[in-house]
Amino acid sequence: MQKLSPIFELSPAAKMKLSEVLSKQSPESLVRVELVESGGCGCGGPGYAMSIVRAAPATDVVEDLEGVKLSVPSEFVDAVRGSKIDYVESLERSGFVIDNPNFAGSSCGCGGH
């Protein structure tokens, strides 16, 4: 059986922030990442929605990254495999940013890259 590469990679800042957020939830909670329309910002790439869920839907693929559990709908796994999740803080904004190598050249400042 071929071992697949991880779906996501977390930066140290993202791991710390997600751990902090999840620590305030029930122990079985995890982060669900979905692809969504970019919202009309014109970047040409997908957008992402991240939410805290108590349980992943049966059709999701769950990945445990050093104690941070992420789930993604199975139909999006190939589209997001290899993506890096970072957490950034600046004067303009703070939040999670997803860098997806499968959509190279489609990044923008909307946070959905």
N, C-alpha and C positions, 0 to 999 in steps of 0.2 A: 504494500500500500504506500502510495506517495504521500509524504508529509507536506501539507500545504503551508505556505508562509502565513504569518499572522495577518489577521484582517486589519488591525489597527496597531499603531505605535503611539505611546503616550510620552510627551515631553515631561521632564520632572515637574514643571509648573502645572501641567494639566493633571498629572497623577496626584499631586498634592491638593489641588482644588477639588477634584472629583472625590477624593478620599474624605475631604472635609465636608462636602455636601452630603455624601452617602452616610457619613457618621451620624447625621441628624435624622436619618430615615430608619425604617424598620430593617433588621439585619438581612432580610432576603432581598432588599431593594437593589436595583441595578439601573444602569444608564442605557436607554434605548436610543439608537442613532438611526434616523431615516433620511432618505433622499426626498427632497421636495422641489417643486418648481422654484426657480431663483427669485420669484417675486417681482419680476419686471425690471430689475436693476440694469439689465443690458449686458451683464458680464458673459453671458453665453454658457456658463457652467451651471451645475446643479447647486441647489441650496441644501441645507441640512437642518434637521430638527432634532434636538436632544431633549429627552424627557426622563424623569425618574419614574420607574414602574416597579410595582411590588413583585411582579412575575413576568417573564418574557412569554409572549404568545408561543404556542407550540411550534409554529412555523419559523420562529427566529433561530438564528445561530448565536450562541452565547460564547463569549471569550473572556477568560479571566486573566487580567494583566496585573500580576502581583497584588491580588486582592481587590482590584477594581474590576467589577464585572460589567461588560458591555454587551448589548444585544443588537442585532441588526436583522431586518427581515431577510429571509433566505434569498429572495429574488434580487437583493441589492449587494450580496456578498462580493461577487466578482467586480462590481462597479466601484466598491470602496476598498477592496483589498490593497494593502500597502499604504493606506492613508495615515498621515501623522496628525494627531490632535494636540494642539498647543493651547495654553491659556495665556492671554496677553492683557496687560494693564497699561494704560497710557492716559494722558489728559483727555483724549478724544473719546475713548471707549475702553471697556474691559469685557472680556468674554472669551469663549472658546473659538478657535479658528481651526478649520480642517483643511490640510494641504493634501489634495488627492492627486497622485501622479497619473491617474487614469484620465484626468481631464486637464492635462498640461496646457498652459497658455490661457486658461479660462479664469484665472484668479482675478479678484477685484477687491475693493475696499468694503464691500457689503457684509463681510464676515462669512460668506458662503463659499469660500474657496478651499 
